[in-house]
Amino acid sequence: MQTRKKLLGLKWLKLALAAVLVGFLASFLAISLKHVTEHYEGVFYGKAEKYNSLLLVLPFFGLSVIYFLRLYLFKNKENKGIKEVFESTKPGKSLPAYKIPSHFINGLITVAFGGSTGIEVSTVVASAAVGSIAHSKESFLKKYKTELICAGVSAGVAALFASPIAGLLFAYEVISKKLSRSFLFTTVIAISVTWLFLFFMDEKPLFDVGISTWNYHAIPYFIILGIIAGINSVYLTKCVLQFKAWFSKIKTPYYRVVFGALLVGVGLFLFPQLFGDGYHAIKENIANSSSTPTISVLLTLAACIVLKPIITSVTLSSGGDGGVFAPSIFIGALLGLLLAFVSNRFFDAGVIPLNFMVIGMAAMLSASISAPFTALFLVCGLVGSYVLFWPLLVVTLVSKYVAQRLCPYTVYTYAAPNYLMQIKKIHCTYLKSDMFFIKKHLLIGVDNFLPPKVKALVRNISIK
């Protein structure tokens, strides 16, 4: 009995050491990518402010470099974003080591050269690859593949947004969707390592804001913001899916790059605020949030909100690396600011625009990735304040509910209806035994991220 306990303790010790290593490497990777991208994005954006014509050229150069890197260095395989992480949790699947430099380099180049997305998804996949590699190094760890992948993801997200709790919640709400003792054990260890890493690196919140209070009379406006954010998240999701479908019809891959770079360049030339992840524009608007807006400012905010999903979708469809994290934060911030400005100017609401920017970020992100608690703690980490915790909680739940009512899937789960169609087709053509086998194994593959309604339909397909 004692020998068995010692062996069990030794196995848990090995798992803990693996989680420590994964947490450290994922944290180092995330913070390195964050600072390198911030530096080069700032350099190129600064030059583009002086020479506006660069806004037309930079996306073409960046997307072309990514195309040739992918063609000759990264096995000519397209990066699929967070879907790669979902696939890696299936039996027999894993993330290869080259995914780390692939997403690191491609994410950096995409954003630094003006691609209208962010490095968040690149960080998530690269961090997940660290966990995937770790599980293969020890036979005992193979059954903890998902846990180590989630440990890497949680550490990467925690490091990127200076919020360990957000990292853990993202790994649960988006990747695992299942709580277990081993999941909590590995992710808590990984984010603890990240917390120490952040402490010694003296990482500061991304947005330096001074939030001190919020007013109860603003609650109806907060609810309106949540509803509008939910609607806008569906618009973002539909844009990404539709543009990917349109660009897939262009048979020559490099033509997609050229056409996409042209569209992105024109968009940036008209509205430089759309350059890269857009965090520079958020900081500028935070600084000016207390000023009285002109009509031209209101129109510019509205145009950026409408165009950001389009330019983001074109960036991703033409080969850029990234996802909807940064675009959601950008759109949410500007949406909140626009609503506050309009409410104050035309309805004498007396609301605080800065609060609406912060709440808009969380509302939009919650609806876009269907993870309200992740969005809540992530945005609190971004601004380094929990003053708006209760309004954030309410609005993130409202925006998620609205988005799910309008569209049952997100950018990360949109393939699920296609699986359903495939299963129905198979059901019409295969014998009972074959259908049972296929239905069982398809469910194993997609059950983690099927929308509830689709999941129920799949499980209820009759086998005759």
C-alpha distance (Angstrom), angle and dihedral (degrees) to the residues before:
residue distance angle dihedral
M1 . . .
Q2 3.80 . .
T3 3.80 90.7 .
R4 3.79 89.8 52.9
K5 3.81 91.3 50.3
K6 3.80 90.6 49.5
L7 3.79 91.2 50.8
L8 3.80 91.0 48.1
G9 3.80 90.8 48.1
L10 3.79 90.4 49.3
K11 3.80 91.0 52.2
W12 3.80 92.1 51.0
L13 3.80 89.0 47.5
K14 3.81 89.9 54.1
L15 3.81 90.1 49.0
A16 3.81 90.2 49.7
L17 3.81 92.1 50.2
A18 3.81 90.0 48.7
A19 3.82 89.9 51.0
V20 3.82 90.7 49.7
L21 3.80 91.3 51.4
V22 3.81 93.2 45.4
G23 3.81 91.2 47.0
F24 3.79 92.8 50.8
L25 3.81 95.6 46.3
A26 3.81 93.8 44.3
S27 3.82 91.2 48.5
F28 3.79 92.3 48.6
L29 3.80 90.5 47.6
A30 3.82 93.8 49.1
I31 3.80 96.6 46.7
S32 3.81 92.1 44.5
L33 3.80 91.9 51.6
K34 3.81 91.0 45.2
H35 3.80 95.6 53.4
V36 3.80 96.8 39.2
T37 3.81 90.6 50.2
E38 3.81 92.8 46.2
H39 3.80 90.0 52.1
Y40 3.80 98.4 48.9
E41 3.80 94.6 38.3
G42 3.80 88.0 53.8
V43 3.81 91.8 48.7
F44 3.81 95.3 49.7
Y45 3.80 94.4 40.4
G46 3.80 90.1 50.5
K47 3.81 90.6 53.1
A48 3.80 91.1 45.8
E49 3.81 90.6 54.1
K50 3.81 88.8 58.6
Y51 3.81 96.2 39.6
N52 3.81 108.3 33.2
S53 3.80 93.2 -172.6
L54 3.81 88.2 70.9
L55 3.80 88.0 71.1
L56 3.81 87.7 68.9
V57 3.82 94.0 47.6
L58 3.81 106.3 38.6
P59 3.85 97.5 67.9
F60 3.81 90.8 49.9
F61 3.80 91.6 51.6
G62 3.81 93.9 45.3
L63 3.81 96.5 46.6
S64 3.82 91.1 45.0
V65 3.80 91.9 52.8
I66 3.81 89.9 49.9
Y67 3.81 90.7 49.3
F68 3.81 93.9 53.5
L69 3.81 93.3 41.4
R70 3.78 89.6 53.3
L71 3.80 91.4 45.4
Y72 3.80 98.3 49.8
L73 3.81 106.9 18.4
F74 3.80 108.7 29.9
K75 3.82 100.9 46.3
N76 3.82 93.4 -98.2
K77 3.81 90.0 -83.1
E78 3.77 120.4 143.7
N79 3.80 118.3 -126.9
K80 3.80 109.0 -119.4
G81 3.79 98.7 -167.6
I82 3.78 121.4 -139.0
K83 3.81 90.7 -9.0
E84 3.80 85.9 75.1
V85 3.79 88.4 60.6
F86 3.81 91.5 50.4
E87 3.80 90.6 50.1
S88 3.81 92.4 48.0
T89 3.82 90.9 61.0
K90 3.81 91.1 62.3
P91 3.82 119.0 99.5
G92 3.80 110.9 -85.1
K93 3.81 94.3 12.1
S94 3.80 128.6 109.6
L95 3.78 142.3 161.6
P96 3.83 111.8 -103.4
A97 3.80 120.2 -130.5
Y98 3.81 93.9 -111.5
K99 3.82 88.8 68.0
I100 3.81 88.4 75.7
P101 3.83 97.5 61.6
S102 3.82 90.8 32.0
H103 3.80 94.8 59.4
F104 3.80 93.8 34.7
I105 3.81 94.3 53.9
N106 3.80 98.0 35.3
G107 3.80 93.1 46.0
L108 3.80 90.9 49.5
I109 3.81 94.0 48.4
T110 3.81 94.0 44.6
V111 3.80 94.9 55.2
A112 3.82 98.7 33.4
F113 3.80 91.4 55.4
G114 3.79 94.1 48.5
G115 3.80 103.7 -90.6
S116 3.80 103.4 158.9
T117 3.78 98.7 -123.7
G118 3.83 135.8 72.3
I119 3.80 144.2 -109.8
E120 3.81 95.0 -114.1
V121 3.81 97.5 96.1
S122 3.81 90.9 41.4
T123 3.81 87.6 54.7
V124 3.80 92.8 47.5
V125 3.82 94.2 52.2
A126 3.81 94.6 42.6
S127 3.83 90.5 48.4
A128 3.80 90.6 47.6
A129 3.82 88.5 52.1
V130 3.82 88.9 56.7
G131 3.81 89.5 56.1
S132 3.80 92.2 43.7
I133 3.80 91.6 53.6
A134 3.81 92.2 46.7
H135 3.80 92.9 56.3
S136 3.81 91.8 57.6
K137 3.81 95.1 55.2
E138 3.80 96.4 73.2
S139 3.81 127.1 36.4
F140 3.80 92.0 -138.5
L141 3.81 91.2 55.7
K142 3.80 94.8 55.9
K143 3.79 92.9 87.1
Y144 3.81 89.2 53.3
K145 3.79 95.3 57.1
T146 3.81 95.6 121.4
E147 3.80 91.7 45.6
L148 3.82 92.8 52.8
I149 3.80 91.8 45.0
C150 3.81 88.5 52.4
A151 3.81 89.6 46.9
G152 3.80 89.5 56.0
V153 3.80 92.9 45.6
S154 3.81 93.7 47.5
A155 3.81 91.8 49.3
G156 3.81 92.6 47.4
V157 3.81 94.4 49.6
A158 3.81 91.9 42.5
A159 3.81 91.6 52.6
L160 3.79 94.2 44.9
F161 3.80 95.0 52.2
A162 3.82 99.9 27.3
S163 3.82 89.7 -121.2
P164 3.83 118.0 114.1
I165 3.82 91.7 -176.7
A166 3.82 90.8 55.1
G167 3.80 89.2 51.9
L168 3.80 92.7 54.0
L169 3.80 93.0 44.8
F170 3.81 92.7 48.6
A171 3.81 90.8 52.5
Y172 3.81 89.0 51.3
E173 3.83 102.5 38.5
V174 3.80 98.5 40.2
I175 3.82 109.3 22.2
S176 3.81 112.7 24.4
K177 3.82 104.8 18.6
K178 3.80 85.9 -172.5
L179 3.79 129.6 91.7
S180 3.78 119.9 -145.7
R181 3.78 137.1 155.1
S182 3.80 92.1 -107.5
F183 3.83 91.7 48.4
L184 3.80 92.4 53.0
F185 3.80 91.6 42.4
T186 3.81 95.4 54.8
T187 3.81 98.7 37.2
V188 3.81 94.7 46.5
I189 3.80 90.0 51.1
A190 3.82 91.4 47.0
I191 3.81 95.0 49.5
S192 3.81 90.3 44.6
V193 3.79 88.0 58.1
T194 3.81 88.3 47.8
W195 3.81 91.0 51.4
L196 3.81 90.2 54.0
F197 3.80 89.4 46.4
L198 3.81 91.4 52.1
F199 3.80 91.0 46.5
F200 3.80 94.8 53.6
M201 3.81 93.0 40.6
D202 3.82 89.1 50.4
E203 3.80 91.8 -136.2
K204 3.80 113.8 -169.1
P205 3.84 128.1 -150.9
L206 3.79 112.3 -86.0
F207 3.80 93.7 -125.0
D208 3.79 118.8 45.6
V209 3.81 102.6 -148.2
G210 3.77 131.8 157.5
I211 3.80 105.0 -141.4
S212 3.79 110.9 171.8
T213 3.80 106.9 157.6
W214 3.80 147.9 -7.5
N215 3.79 131.5 -145.7
Y216 3.80 126.9 -123.3
H217 3.80 91.6 -140.2
A218 3.83 87.5 65.9
I219 3.83 92.9 64.0
P220 3.86 95.3 94.7
Y221 3.80 89.1 51.3
F222 3.81 89.9 49.0
I223 3.82 89.3 54.2
I224 3.81 90.6 49.6
L225 3.80 88.8 50.7
G226 3.81 90.1 52.3
I227 3.81 91.6 51.7
I228 3.81 93.5 47.6
A229 3.82 91.0 46.0
G230 3.80 90.3 52.6
I231 3.81 90.4 52.4
N232 3.80 91.9 46.6
S233 3.80 92.0 50.2
V234 3.80 89.3 57.6
Y235 3.80 88.8 50.1
L236 3.82 88.9 52.6
T237 3.80 92.4 48.1
K238 3.80 93.3 48.0
C239 3.81 91.4 47.5
V240 3.80 92.9 53.2
L241 3.80 93.3 47.9
Q242 3.80 95.4 43.2
F243 3.79 95.7 47.9
K244 3.80 91.3 47.6
A245 3.80 88.6 52.9
W246 3.81 91.7 48.8
F247 3.79 94.4 46.4
S248 3.81 91.8 47.9
K249 3.81 87.4 65.6
I250 3.82 89.5 64.6
K251 3.80 98.6 90.7
T252 3.81 98.8 -164.4
P253 3.84 106.8 72.3
Y254 3.80 96.2 -151.2
Y255 3.81 91.1 52.9
R256 3.81 86.4 61.1
V257 3.79 88.9 54.7
V258 3.80 93.2 49.5
F259 3.80 95.2 44.9
G260 3.80 93.2 43.3
A261 3.81 93.5 47.1
L262 3.80 89.8 51.0
L263 3.81 92.2 53.3
V264 3.81 93.1 44.6
G265 3.81 91.4 47.5
V266 3.80 92.9 51.8
G267 3.81 90.5 47.7
L268 3.80 92.1 51.3
F269 3.79 91.7 45.5
L270 3.81 90.8 55.4
F271 3.81 95.1 40.3
P272 3.83 114.0 19.6
Q273 3.82 88.5 -177.1
L274 3.82 86.7 79.7
F275 3.83 91.8 63.7
G276 3.82 113.2 125.1
D277 3.79 119.0 -36.5
G278 3.81 91.3 -17.0
Y279 3.81 94.3 -129.7
H280 3.81 89.5 126.3
A281 3.80 88.9 59.2
I282 3.81 91.3 48.4
K283 3.81 90.6 53.1
E284 3.81 90.8 49.9
N285 3.79 91.2 50.4
I286 3.80 91.8 47.0
A287 3.80 88.4 55.2
N288 3.82 91.0 49.7
S289 3.81 98.2 38.1
S290 3.81 93.6 104.8
S291 3.81 94.3 54.1
T292 3.81 125.1 95.9
P293 3.82 109.1 -100.3
T294 3.78 124.2 -131.1
I295 3.79 123.9 -143.0
S296 3.82 89.9 -103.6
V297 3.82 90.0 56.0
L298 3.80 91.1 51.2
L299 3.80 91.3 49.1
T300 3.81 91.6 48.1
L301 3.81 91.4 51.6
A302 3.81 90.6 48.9
A303 3.81 92.1 48.4
C304 3.82 92.2 50.4
I305 3.82 91.0 49.7
V306 3.81 91.1 52.0
L307 3.82 97.0 41.4
K308 3.82 100.7 41.2
P309 3.85 94.5 75.7
I310 3.82 90.0 48.9
I311 3.82 95.8 49.1
T312 3.82 90.6 43.3
S313 3.81 90.9 50.8
V314 3.80 92.2 49.1
T315 3.82 90.9 48.7
L316 3.80 91.9 53.2
S317 3.82 94.6 40.8
S318 3.81 92.7 52.5
G319 3.80 94.5 53.5
G320 3.80 105.4 -80.7
D321 3.79 118.9 145.0
G322 3.80 118.6 -124.6
G323 3.77 144.6 65.1
V324 3.79 144.1 -130.7
F325 3.82 100.8 -66.3
A326 3.81 99.4 93.9
P327 3.83 94.4 33.8
S328 3.82 89.6 53.4
I329 3.80 91.9 50.2
F330 3.82 90.7 47.2
I331 3.80 94.9 47.5
G332 3.80 92.2 44.1
A333 3.80 93.2 51.5
L334 3.81 93.4 49.7
L335 3.79 92.1 41.8
G336 3.81 91.3 53.9
L337 3.79 91.6 46.2
L338 3.81 92.4 49.0
L339 3.81 92.5 49.1
A340 3.81 91.5 48.9
F341 3.81 92.5 47.8
V342 3.81 92.9 48.0
S343 3.82 92.2 45.0
N344 3.79 92.4 50.5
R345 3.80 96.2 41.9
F346 3.80 100.6 44.1
F347 3.83 104.6 20.9
D348 3.81 101.9 30.7
A349 3.82 89.6 -127.8
G350 3.80 96.8 158.7
V351 3.83 93.7 -145.5
I352 3.80 125.6 155.0
P353 3.85 110.0 -108.0
L354 3.82 93.5 -156.9
N355 3.80 91.2 58.1
F356 3.79 90.1 50.8
M357 3.80 91.3 51.8
V358 3.81 91.2 54.6
I359 3.80 94.5 44.0
G360 3.81 90.6 45.8
M361 3.81 90.9 56.1
A362 3.80 91.8 54.4
A363 3.80 94.7 41.8
M364 3.78 94.2 51.9
L365 3.81 94.1 43.9
S366 3.80 92.4 47.5
A367 3.79 91.7 53.3
S368 3.82 95.1 42.7
I369 3.82 96.9 52.4
S370 3.83 97.3 24.3
A371 3.80 92.0 -125.1
P372 3.82 111.8 117.7
F373 3.79 98.7 172.5
T374 3.78 92.5 47.5
A375 3.81 89.3 51.3
L376 3.80 92.0 47.8
F377 3.81 97.1 53.4
L378 3.79 93.7 35.0
V379 3.80 93.1 57.3
C380 3.81 91.2 43.8
G381 3.81 86.1 55.5
L382 3.80 91.5 47.7
V383 3.80 92.2 56.8
G384 3.81 97.5 30.1
S385 3.81 93.8 -128.1
Y386 3.82 138.8 100.8
V387 3.81 96.2 -168.2
L388 3.81 91.0 110.2
F389 3.82 94.7 45.8
W390 3.82 97.9 121.4
P391 3.81 97.4 44.2
L392 3.80 88.3 45.6
L393 3.80 91.1 52.1
V394 3.80 93.1 52.0
V395 3.79 96.4 43.3
T396 3.82 95.6 46.3
L397 3.80 89.9 53.7
V398 3.81 91.8 46.9
S399 3.80 93.8 49.6
K400 3.80 92.8 47.4
Y401 3.81 91.3 49.6
V402 3.81 92.6 49.8
A403 3.81 92.2 47.3
Q404 3.81 93.1 49.3
R405 3.78 91.9 48.8
L406 3.80 90.8 53.2
C407 3.81 98.3 38.2
P408 3.83 123.5 12.5
Y409 3.81 95.2 -153.6
T410 3.79 140.2 48.7
V411 3.80 132.1 -142.3
Y412 3.82 87.3 -87.3
T413 3.81 96.4 52.0
Y414 3.80 104.3 32.4
A415 3.82 93.5 110.7
A416 3.80 90.8 68.2
P417 3.84 95.5 88.0
N418 3.81 87.9 53.3
Y419 3.80 89.1 56.4
L420 3.79 88.7 52.1
M421 3.81 91.3 52.4
Q422 3.80 90.5 48.7
I423 3.79 91.7 50.9
K424 3.80 92.1 49.2
K425 3.82 90.6 50.3
I426 3.79 90.7 48.9
H427 3.80 89.3 48.3
C428 3.78 89.9 58.8
T429 3.80 95.4 51.5
Y430 3.81 110.0 31.4
L431 3.77 133.9 75.1
K432 3.79 121.7 -108.5
S433 3.81 96.2 -97.2
D434 3.81 93.4 47.6
M435 3.80 92.0 47.0
F436 3.79 92.3 50.1
F437 3.81 90.9 52.1
I438 3.82 94.1 46.8
K439 3.80 94.6 44.1
K440 3.80 91.2 49.9
H441 3.79 95.1 50.2
L442 3.79 96.1 42.1
L443 3.79 88.4 53.8
I444 3.79 90.1 51.6
G445 3.78 88.1 54.1
V446 3.79 101.0 46.7
D447 3.80 106.4 20.8
N448 3.80 92.9 98.7
F449 3.79 94.5 63.8
L450 3.80 107.8 22.5
P451 3.81 113.9 122.4
P452 3.85 108.8 -109.8
K453 3.82 94.7 -111.3
V454 3.80 92.9 49.7
K455 3.81 91.2 44.8
A456 3.80 90.6 53.9
L457 3.81 91.7 49.4
V458 3.80 91.9 50.4
R459 3.78 93.0 49.9
N460 3.79 92.0 47.7
I461 3.81 96.3 53.8
S462 3.78 104.3 124.6
I463 3.79 118.4 -127.2
K464 3.79 110.9 -147.1
